[in-house]
Amino acid sequence: MTTGAPMKKTLLYMAAVISTWTLILYACAGTLSPINVDADGVALKGYDPVAYFTLGRAVKGQKEYLFDWNNARWLFSNREHLALFQEDPARYAPQYGGY
């Protein structure tokens, strides 16, 4: 009784399926923004990400304090918060893309 040939076919089939899905997922990942944004590309629904750290609460950002970073538009409530974010965006951006 030889089970080598069917096993080899099964392993080759599984490798092909895994390779195909890996390529599909890789291709799709390139089209997605790493940050959760709205239809206008705005992150955090327009809230100031720095305010969570400096004021301890949610504050709506203003369009005059806008910064594009990591395929998203970020709004800030004032010039100081914009400057802090520009110096170190990873410090203030939400983890896991804001999901």
C-alpha atoms as an extended CHARMM CRD file, in Angstrom:
* protein
*
        99  EXT
         1         1  MET       CA              0.0000000000        0.0000000000        0.0000000000  PROA      1               0.0000000000
         2         2  THR       CA              1.5570000000        3.3290000000       -1.0860000000  PROA      2               0.0000000000
         3         3  THR       CA              0.1730000000        6.4910000000        0.3620000000  PROA      3               0.0000000000
         4         4  GLY       CA              3.0580000000        8.7120000000       -0.7530000000  PROA      4               0.0000000000
         5         5  ALA       CA              1.5680000000        9.8190000000       -4.0840000000  PROA      5               0.0000000000
         6         6  PRO       CA             -1.8570000000       10.9510000000       -2.7220000000  PROA      6               0.0000000000
         7         7  MET       CA             -0.1570000000       12.6890000000        0.2000000000  PROA      7               0.0000000000
         8         8  LYS       CA              2.2380000000       14.4810000000       -2.1290000000  PROA      8               0.0000000000
         9         9  LYS       CA             -0.6650000000       15.6620000000       -4.3100000000  PROA      9               0.0000000000
        10        10  THR       CA             -2.5170000000       16.9160000000       -1.2400000000  PROA      10              0.0000000000
        11        11  LEU       CA              0.5160000000       18.8340000000        0.0140000000  PROA      11              0.0000000000
        12        12  LEU       CA              1.1160000000       20.3870000000       -3.4150000000  PROA      12              0.0000000000
        13        13  TYR       CA             -2.5500000000       21.3930000000       -3.6170000000  PROA      13              0.0000000000
        14        14  MET       CA             -2.4330000000       22.9650000000       -0.1480000000  PROA      14              0.0000000000
        15        15  ALA       CA              0.7620000000       24.8480000000       -1.0130000000  PROA      15              0.0000000000
        16        16  ALA       CA             -0.8540000000       26.2010000000       -4.1760000000  PROA      16              0.0000000000
        17        17  VAL       CA             -3.9530000000       27.3490000000       -2.2820000000  PROA      17              0.0000000000
        18        18  ILE       CA             -1.9020000000       29.0270000000        0.4380000000  PROA      18              0.0000000000
        19        19  SER       CA              0.3230000000       30.7370000000       -2.1250000000  PROA      19              0.0000000000
        20        20  THR       CA             -2.6770000000       32.0140000000       -4.0630000000  PROA      20              0.0000000000
        21        21  TRP       CA             -4.3760000000       33.4350000000       -0.9590000000  PROA      21              0.0000000000
        22        22  THR       CA             -1.1280000000       35.0050000000        0.1770000000  PROA      22              0.0000000000
        23        23  LEU       CA             -0.7980000000       36.8260000000       -3.1480000000  PROA      23              0.0000000000
        24        24  ILE       CA             -4.4400000000       37.9480000000       -3.0530000000  PROA      24              0.0000000000
        25        25  LEU       CA             -4.1260000000       39.2740000000        0.4950000000  PROA      25              0.0000000000
        26        26  TYR       CA             -0.8670000000       41.0090000000       -0.3120000000  PROA      26              0.0000000000
        27        27  ALA       CA             -2.4140000000       42.7090000000       -3.3390000000  PROA      27              0.0000000000
        28        28  CYS       CA             -5.4430000000       43.8450000000       -1.3300000000  PROA      28              0.0000000000
        29        29  ALA       CA             -3.3210000000       45.1420000000        1.5200000000  PROA      29              0.0000000000
        30        30  GLY       CA             -1.6340000000       47.5830000000       -0.8140000000  PROA      30              0.0000000000
        31        31  THR       CA             -4.9510000000       49.2530000000       -1.6120000000  PROA      31              0.0000000000
        32        32  LEU       CA             -6.1150000000       49.7190000000        1.9650000000  PROA      32              0.0000000000
        33        33  SER       CA             -5.1680000000       52.6430000000        4.1600000000  PROA      33              0.0000000000
        34        34  PRO       CA             -3.4680000000       51.6000000000        7.3950000000  PROA      34              0.0000000000
        35        35  ILE       CA             -5.6000000000       54.2460000000        9.1280000000  PROA      35              0.0000000000
        36        36  ASN       CA             -9.3800000000       54.1040000000        9.4820000000  PROA      36              0.0000000000
        37        37  VAL       CA            -10.6550000000       57.1320000000        7.5470000000  PROA      37              0.0000000000
        38        38  ASP       CA            -14.0170000000       58.5010000000        6.4440000000  PROA      38              0.0000000000
        39        39  ALA       CA            -15.0790000000       59.0960000000        2.8230000000  PROA      39              0.0000000000
        40        40  ASP       CA            -13.0220000000       62.3190000000        2.7470000000  PROA      40              0.0000000000
        41        41  GLY       CA             -9.9040000000       60.5750000000        4.0560000000  PROA      41              0.0000000000
        42        42  VAL       CA            -10.1880000000       62.1630000000        7.5060000000  PROA      42              0.0000000000
        43        43  ALA       CA             -8.9560000000       60.1380000000       10.4900000000  PROA      43              0.0000000000
        44        44  LEU       CA            -10.7130000000       59.9390000000       13.8730000000  PROA      44              0.0000000000
        45        45  LYS       CA            -13.8880000000       61.4740000000       12.4340000000  PROA      45              0.0000000000
        46        46  GLY       CA            -12.1360000000       64.8400000000       12.5580000000  PROA      46              0.0000000000
        47        47  TYR       CA            -11.1670000000       64.7520000000       16.2220000000  PROA      47              0.0000000000
        48        48  ASP       CA             -7.8040000000       66.0660000000       17.4160000000  PROA      48              0.0000000000
        49        49  PRO       CA             -5.5830000000       63.0610000000       18.3150000000  PROA      49              0.0000000000
        50        50  VAL       CA             -3.2430000000       65.1650000000       20.4750000000  PROA      50              0.0000000000
        51        51  ALA       CA             -6.1080000000       66.4610000000       22.6560000000  PROA      51              0.0000000000
        52        52  TYR       CA             -6.6200000000       62.9550000000       24.0540000000  PROA      52              0.0000000000
        53        53  PHE       CA             -3.1200000000       63.1860000000       25.5170000000  PROA      53              0.0000000000
        54        54  THR       CA             -2.9010000000       66.8530000000       26.4700000000  PROA      54              0.0000000000
        55        55  LEU       CA             -6.4730000000       67.5480000000       27.5870000000  PROA      55              0.0000000000
        56        56  GLY       CA             -7.6550000000       64.0310000000       28.3600000000  PROA      56              0.0000000000
        57        57  ARG       CA            -10.7870000000       64.4100000000       26.2610000000  PROA      57              0.0000000000
        58        58  ALA       CA            -12.0770000000       64.4340000000       22.7090000000  PROA      58              0.0000000000
        59        59  VAL       CA            -11.9360000000       67.7870000000       20.9260000000  PROA      59              0.0000000000
        60        60  LYS       CA            -13.0680000000       68.4040000000       17.3520000000  PROA      60              0.0000000000
        61        61  GLY       CA            -10.2940000000       69.4740000000       15.0130000000  PROA      61              0.0000000000
        62        62  GLN       CA            -10.4360000000       72.5090000000       12.7390000000  PROA      62              0.0000000000
        63        63  LYS       CA             -9.8610000000       72.4300000000        8.9730000000  PROA      63              0.0000000000
        64        64  GLU       CA             -7.2690000000       75.2110000000        9.2000000000  PROA      64              0.0000000000
        65        65  TYR       CA             -5.0480000000       72.8700000000       11.2470000000  PROA      65              0.0000000000
        66        66  LEU       CA             -4.8060000000       70.0040000000        8.7910000000  PROA      66              0.0000000000
        67        67  PHE       CA             -1.9270000000       67.5670000000        8.3180000000  PROA      67              0.0000000000
        68        68  ASP       CA             -1.6680000000       64.6870000000        5.8370000000  PROA      68              0.0000000000
        69        69  TRP       CA              0.1380000000       61.6590000000        7.2570000000  PROA      69              0.0000000000
        70        70  ASN       CA              0.0590000000       57.9230000000        6.5280000000  PROA      70              0.0000000000
        71        71  ASN       CA             -2.6290000000       58.1890000000        3.8190000000  PROA      71              0.0000000000
        72        72  ALA       CA             -4.9840000000       60.0600000000        6.1400000000  PROA      72              0.0000000000
        73        73  ARG       CA             -5.9560000000       63.6580000000        6.8600000000  PROA      73              0.0000000000
        74        74  TRP       CA             -5.6270000000       64.6700000000       10.5100000000  PROA      74              0.0000000000
        75        75  LEU       CA             -7.3900000000       67.6700000000       12.0400000000  PROA      75              0.0000000000
        76        76  PHE       CA             -6.2320000000       69.5420000000       15.1340000000  PROA      76              0.0000000000
        77        77  SER       CA             -7.8980000000       72.0300000000       17.4400000000  PROA      77              0.0000000000
        78        78  ASN       CA             -4.9330000000       74.4190000000       17.5060000000  PROA      78              0.0000000000
        79        79  ARG       CA             -1.4920000000       75.1330000000       16.0490000000  PROA      79              0.0000000000
        80        80  GLU       CA              0.3390000000       73.6720000000       19.0710000000  PROA      80              0.0000000000
        81        81  HSD       CA             -1.3470000000       70.2930000000       18.7260000000  PROA      81              0.0000000000
        82        82  LEU       CA             -0.5740000000       70.2770000000       15.0030000000  PROA      82              0.0000000000
        83        83  ALA       CA              3.1120000000       70.9610000000       15.7500000000  PROA      83              0.0000000000
        84        84  LEU       CA              3.2670000000       68.1970000000       18.3860000000  PROA      84              0.0000000000
        85        85  PHE       CA              1.7840000000       65.6960000000       15.9530000000  PROA      85              0.0000000000
        86        86  GLN       CA              4.1570000000       66.7540000000       13.1640000000  PROA      86              0.0000000000
        87        87  GLU       CA              7.1380000000       66.1640000000       15.4610000000  PROA      87              0.0000000000
        88        88  ASP       CA              6.0870000000       62.6200000000       16.4160000000  PROA      88              0.0000000000
        89        89  PRO       CA              2.9480000000       61.3200000000       14.6460000000  PROA      89              0.0000000000
        90        90  ALA       CA              3.3530000000       57.7370000000       15.8600000000  PROA      90              0.0000000000
        91        91  ARG       CA              3.1550000000       58.9550000000       19.4530000000  PROA      91              0.0000000000
        92        92  TYR       CA             -0.2890000000       60.5020000000       18.9750000000  PROA      92              0.0000000000
        93        93  ALA       CA             -1.8800000000       58.3980000000       16.2350000000  PROA      93              0.0000000000
        94        94  PRO       CA             -4.3010000000       55.7510000000       17.4900000000  PROA      94              0.0000000000
        95        95  GLN       CA             -3.1000000000       52.1810000000       17.7320000000  PROA      95              0.0000000000
        96        96  TYR       CA             -4.3500000000       49.6090000000       15.2410000000  PROA      96              0.0000000000
        97        97  GLY       CA             -5.2890000000       52.3060000000       12.7210000000  PROA      97              0.0000000000
        98        98  GLY       CA             -8.0710000000       53.7520000000       14.8250000000  PROA      98              0.0000000000
        99        99  TYR       CA            -10.4370000000       50.8330000000       14.3920000000  PROA      99              0.0000000000
